[in-house]
Amino acid sequence: MTNGISILFSGGPDSSLAALKALERAETVHLLTFQHKKMGKIGKHRKVVQEMQRLYGENRVIGYEDNIDPLFNKFFLTGMHKKLIRYRTFYIPWICGACKLAMHIAAIRYNHVHHITTTYDGGNIESSPYFVDQMEPYINGIKDLYRSYGMHYECPVYNILDTDKETEKYGLTSTKDTKKEHVIFSTQHSCVNGLFVHAHARLYYKPLRGKNRTRDLSGQFLNEMLRDCRTFLSELI
């Protein structure tokens, strides 16, 4: 088993299942939950963290929270007007893409400090039509980013449907039936901006521009932003 795996952890069934799978491979898992002001108050995920600690032990399941406002503002606010002109939509470079980039930077920094070489994410194919951070070109670009720092990035539950039912097989009950929830979630915070992006993608952008165009633009956006990521990381680690 590896010494440790970090998880980008929201408390939802996807990231919870990713953490459970990490426990099959690692002696310890580090559940990384990040927050910024645009996201609102967090805390619901703690019930999942606590249940996993009861099941597997606090020495194996480590909860970690951090505010990433400066990182988020860098990737969301810097040059936003140019991005809007280039992509002719706020959808591609807006909240979810910038938010996830900031989380990855924070995770890589955490990994470096704690000598962790693998990060799991709860990215899932069910969300990929609506959120750019869960589209394959974006995920592949993030894999390259982690690889450049000697780390591995994986989405181990990407092709698993009904992840809330899968978590029950591990004895986890707090995420039961959470895939049936909408807007207000019992184990993860509801991001108003993310809900707006979801609605915009489902009702306007995807039908108008098409799935393939959306996927291609998400890859272009990430490639542009990765240059800034590496420059910023060089100042942190």
N, C-alpha and C positions, 0 to 999 in steps of 0.2 A: 504493500500500500504506500501511496505517496504521503508526505508529511502533512500537506494541507492543500485545499482547493478553496478559492474564494468564489462567492456567488453574488451576482447582481440581484439583490433580493427585494422584492416588493411585498411579499406576503401572499401573493396570488397563487393559484394552483400550479401555474407553469414554473415559476421560480422555486416553489416549494418542492415540486417533483424533481427539478434539476438538483436541488440540495440533497434530496434523499438519494438520488443516484450518485452524487458525489461521495456520500457517506459509505457507499459500497467500494469506493476506490481509495478514499483518504482517511487518515487517522483523525484529522480535524477538518471541519468546514467553517469558513468565515462568511457569515451572512452580512453583506454590505448593503446598507440602506441609506440612500443619499436624498437630500432635500434641498430645495431652493425656494425663494419667495413666490415664484409664479406657480408653484406646485400646491401650496397650501399646507395645512397641518398634517403630519404623518402620525402614526402610532398604532394603527390597527394590525400591522404586521407583527407586533410584539407577541400577540397571542399565539401565533404560529411558531415564533422563535422559542417561546417558553414551552410549548408542547413538544417541540423537537428536542429541547434540552431535557425534558422529563423522560422522553423515550430513549435518547442516546447518551445523555450525560452532558453537563455543562462544560466538561473538559474537552468534549468533541465538537460541540456546537457553540460557536462564538458569535454573538450578535454585535454588530458595529454600526453606528449611525454617524453621519457627518453632514454638515451644511456645505453645499458647493456653489453658493451664490457667485463668487468671483469667477469660477470656471464657467458656469452657465452663462453669465453675462458676456464673457469673452466670446463664446461660440454663437450666442444668439444675437447679441446687440452689435458686435463689431462688423461693420460693412453690410448691415442688413439691407440698406437701400439699394446697394449694388446687386445683392443677391436677388432681390425682388425684381429688378430690371432684367437680370440675366435669365432667370427661370420663369418670369412672367406669372408667378404665383407665390403666395406665401406658404403654400402647402409643403413643398419640398424642403426648404431650409427652415421651416418654422419649428415650433416648440419641440416636438418629439425627436427630430434629428439632432438638434443642438443639445437637448437635455441628455440624450443617451451618450453623445460624444463626451460631455463633461463627466458623466459617470464612468466612462471607460478610462479617461485620464486619471480620475481619482482612484479607480481600481488598480491601474498599473502602478501608481505611486504607492498604494497600500501593499501591493504584492512585493514591490522592491524593498520596502521597509521590513516586511515579515518573511522575506525569502520564499515567496510562493511563486510557482511557475505555471499554474493553471487557473483559469477563470471560467466558470460556467455561467450561462445566461439562460433565462427562461423563454427566449425567443421561440415563437410557435407559428406554424404555417397558417393557423386560423386567423391570426392578426395581420399577416403579411399583406393582404390586399389594401389595408387601410393605414398602416404605420410604416414609414420609410425605414425605420431602424430594424424592422423585421423582414425586409426584403433581401433576397439572396445577394445581390451586388453589394449592398451595404454590409451584410454579415461577412462576406469574403474580404472586403476592405478592412474590416476590423480585425479579422484573423491575421492579415498582413501586418497591421499595426502592432499587435501583441507579439508576433513572431520577431519583429525587428528589435524587441527588447528581451529576446530569449524566453518568451512565454507562449503558452497555448491558450487559445480561446475557443470554446465549444458551445454549441446549443444542443445539448443531448436529448431534449424533448421536442425538437422542432417538428417532427412528423408524427407525434403522438396526439391523438384527439382525446377529448374528455379527460384531461389531465387530473381533474378533481376526483374522478373515479379511480385513477391510478394511484393517487396519494393514499386513498383508503386502504389499498392493498398493503401499504407499509404500516398501517395502524394509525395514520394521521387523520383526525376527525375534524379539525378546525376548518379545513378547506372543503368540506363535503358540500356538494351541490353548488359551489360558487360559480361554475360556468353558466348557471341559469340566472345569475344576477346581472342587473344592468344599472348603470349610472351610480348607484350606491352599492359599494362592495363591503362585505363583512370582514375581510382580512387584509385589504389594501386600500390606500387612500384613493379618493376620486379626484382626478386632476381636471379642473374645469376646462383648461386650455386643451388638454388631450381629448376631451369629449368633443370640443368644437372642431378639432382637426379631424376626428373620426367622422363626425357628421358631414363636414365639408367634403371629405374624401368619398364617402358613400353616396352622397346625394348630388354632388356637383363635379368634383375634379375627375374622379375615376371614370364616370360615365362619359364625360366630355372629352377627356384626353386619352383614355384607354389604359389598360393595365400595363402594356409593354412600355409605353411612353413614361408612365410613372416609375416603373422599375429602372429604366435607363437613366432617368434624371436623378434618381436617388443615388445611383452609382457615381454619376458625375459630381454631384454635390459632395459626396464623401471624399472623393479623390482630391477635390479642391481643399476641403477642410483638413485632410490628413497632414498636409504640409504645415499648417498652423499647429496641429496636435504635436507633431514631432519637435517643432521649435519650442513650444511651450513646455513639453516634457523635459527637454534638455536643460531647462532652468530649474526643474524640480527634483531630478534624480541624477 
